[in-house]
Amino acid sequence: MFKIVSFDLDGTLVNRDFDDALWFREIPRAYAKKRGIPLKKAVRECLAAYNSVGNKRLKWYLLDYWLKRFGLEKEKKRLLNDFKREIRLFKEAPSVIRSFKRRGLRVVIVSNTSFLELKLKATGLDELVDAAFSSTTHFRTVRKSKRVFQRVCKKLRAKPVGVVHVGDYRDFDFDQPRAAGATAFLLNRHGEHKPRSAKEKFFIVRDLKEFEKRVFELSASTA
């Protein structure tokens, strides 16, 4: 049934510690040092700046924009190199990916991150997956949309019906791939997602091992 398994990245395959550390700790710390102001004040000013742009605009996701705005361009290499150790795979991720690949499925990543290459190399995912796409980097849009998933399928020369996607954000990882014609599962590591119908309950999973099991169950039932 399925030919391609698509994974979200942040919160699905890798933790969010790097992003949290970068945006909310290290950039404010560097800004405080440059301006000679208390860290708490720097945090408030950085957060106010982030909010003034808003996450519906592409530049909100771009590190170069913020480093230039805060006058921290020279800090880029240090920030990325010193804190990439914060990027860590969820423990079940490698074995689940390998399991799908052993069964002949292609494995891809479809993410919103603007740090795609860094995260792939830091975790070894660049050696595990067949392709990876970032909505911000490859498609210059801020969110994974129906159109993004359709464009990914086109690049992979695949029909959406042969793709199954999993991620932890209801709209971008569940509703949008479904609107594009793919099958989608919603990752519910922290129990925040509730099924909107009895049928939807099957497609909400606690972790990637459960996702793997459900995909194989679904494939067997439609064979």
C-alpha positions in Angstrom: 0.0 0.0 0.0 2.6 2.6 1.1 5.8 3.3 -0.7 7.0 6.3 1.3 7.1 7.0 5.0 7.4 10.7 5.9 8.4 12.0 9.2 8.2 15.4 10.8 11.5 16.3 12.5 11.2 18.5 15.6 9.3 16.8 18.3 9.0 13.6 16.2 12.5 12.4 15.4 14.5 14.8 17.4 13.9 16.8 20.6 13.3 20.6 20.7 16.2 21.4 23.1 18.4 23.0 20.5 15.8 25.4 19.3 14.7 26.3 22.8 18.4 26.9 23.9 19.2 28.9 20.8 16.2 31.3 20.7 15.4 31.7 24.4 18.8 31.3 26.1 21.8 31.8 23.9 20.7 34.6 21.6 19.5 36.6 24.6 22.7 35.9 26.5 24.8 37.1 23.5 22.6 40.1 23.1 22.9 41.0 26.8 26.7 40.8 26.6 26.8 43.0 23.5 24.4 45.6 24.9 25.8 45.5 28.5 22.3 44.9 29.9 21.0 42.4 32.5 20.0 39.0 31.0 16.4 39.3 32.1 16.0 42.5 30.2 17.7 41.0 27.1 15.3 38.1 27.2 12.3 40.5 27.3 13.7 42.5 24.4 14.4 39.4 22.3 10.9 38.0 23.0 9.3 41.3 22.1 11.2 41.4 18.9 10.2 37.8 18.0 6.6 38.6 18.7 6.7 41.8 16.7 7.5 39.8 13.6 5.3 36.8 14.3 5.5 33.2 13.1 3.4 33.8 10.0 6.3 35.6 8.3 9.3 33.7 6.8 12.0 35.8 8.4 10.8 34.8 11.9 12.4 31.4 11.2 15.7 32.7 9.8 18.7 32.9 12.1 20.6 35.2 9.8 17.8 37.8 10.0 17.8 37.8 13.8 21.5 37.9 14.2 21.7 40.9 11.9 18.8 42.6 13.7 20.5 42.1 17.1 24.0 42.9 15.7 25.2 39.4 16.5 26.4 38.2 13.0 29.8 37.2 14.3 28.2 34.8 16.8 26.6 32.5 14.2 29.4 29.9 14.0 29.8 29.7 17.8 26.0 29.4 18.4 25.6 26.6 15.9 28.7 24.7 16.7 28.6 25.0 20.5 25.0 24.0 21.0 24.3 21.4 18.3 25.0 18.9 21.0 21.6 19.7 22.3 20.1 18.0 19.2 19.2 14.5 20.1 17.2 11.7 18.5 14.3 10.1 20.4 15.5 6.7 21.3 13.1 4.7 19.1 13.7 6.8 16.0 16.7 4.9 14.4 15.2 1.5 14.8 11.8 2.5 13.4 13.4 4.1 10.4 15.6 1.0 9.7 12.5 -1.2 10.1 10.7 0.7 7.4 13.7 0.6 5.1 14.2 -3.1 5.5 10.7 -3.6 4.2 11.5 -1.6 1.1 9.9 1.7 1.9 11.5 5.0 1.2 11.9 7.2 4.3 11.8 11.0 4.0 11.6 14.0 6.3 9.2 16.9 5.8 9.8 19.7 8.4 9.4 23.4 9.1 12.9 23.7 10.5 15.4 26.2 9.1 18.2 24.1 10.6 17.5 21.0 8.5 21.1 20.2 7.4 22.6 20.9 10.8 20.1 18.6 12.5 20.5 15.8 10.0 24.3 15.8 10.3 24.3 16.2 14.1 22.0 13.1 14.6 23.2 10.9 11.7 19.8 11.1 10.1 21.5 12.2 6.9 22.8 8.6 6.6 19.4 7.0 7.4 16.8 8.9 5.3 16.4 9.0 1.5 15.4 12.6 1.3 14.6 15.6 3.5 12.6 18.8 2.9 12.2 22.0 4.8 9.2 24.2 4.1 11.2 27.3 5.0 14.4 26.3 3.1 13.1 24.4 0.0 9.7 26.0 -0.5 10.1 29.4 1.1 6.9 29.1 3.1 6.5 29.2 6.8 4.3 26.1 7.3 3.8 22.6 5.9 0.6 23.0 3.9 -1.4 20.8 1.5 0.6 22.5 -1.3 4.0 21.7 0.4 3.1 18.0 0.6 1.9 17.9 -3.0 5.2 19.5 -4.1 7.2 16.9 -2.0 5.3 14.1 -3.7 6.0 15.6 -7.1 9.8 15.8 -6.3 9.7 12.2 -5.2 7.7 11.2 -8.2 5.1 9.6 -5.9 1.4 9.7 -5.6 0.1 11.0 -2.2 -2.0 7.9 -1.7 1.3 6.0 -1.4 2.6 8.2 1.3 2.1 8.0 5.1 3.2 10.9 7.3 3.6 11.3 11.1 4.2 14.4 13.2 3.2 16.1 16.4 1.3 19.1 15.1 -2.4 18.5 14.3 -2.7 21.0 11.4 0.7 20.7 9.7 1.3 17.0 10.3 -2.2 15.6 10.2 -4.8 17.7 8.5 -2.6 19.2 5.7 -1.1 15.9 4.5 -4.5 14.3 4.5 -5.8 17.2 2.5 -3.1 16.5 0.0 -4.3 12.9 -0.3 -1.7 11.1 2.0 -2.4 9.1 5.1 -1.3 10.8 8.3 -0.8 9.9 11.9 -0.7 12.3 14.8 2.1 11.8 17.3 0.9 12.3 20.9 3.9 11.9 23.1 2.5 14.2 25.9 -1.2 13.3 25.7 -2.4 16.7 24.5 -4.2 15.5 21.3 -7.7 14.1 21.6 -9.5 12.3 18.8 -12.2 14.3 17.1 -14.0 11.1 16.1 -13.9 7.3 16.9 -12.2 6.7 13.5 -9.5 9.2 14.2 -8.4 7.4 17.4 -6.5 4.7 15.4 -4.4 7.5 13.8 -3.2 9.0 17.1 -0.1 7.3 18.4 2.0 7.6 21.6 5.4 7.1 20.0 7.1 6.0 16.8 7.0 2.3 17.7 3.2 2.5 17.9 3.2 4.4 14.6 5.2 1.6 13.0 2.8 -1.0 14.3 -0.2 0.8 13.1 1.2 1.4 9.6 1.9 -2.3 9.2 -1.6 -3.1 10.5 -3.1 -0.7 8.0 -1.0 -2.1 5.2 -2.1 -5.7 6.0 -5.8 -4.8 6.2 -5.7 -3.2 2.8 -3.5 -5.7 1.0 
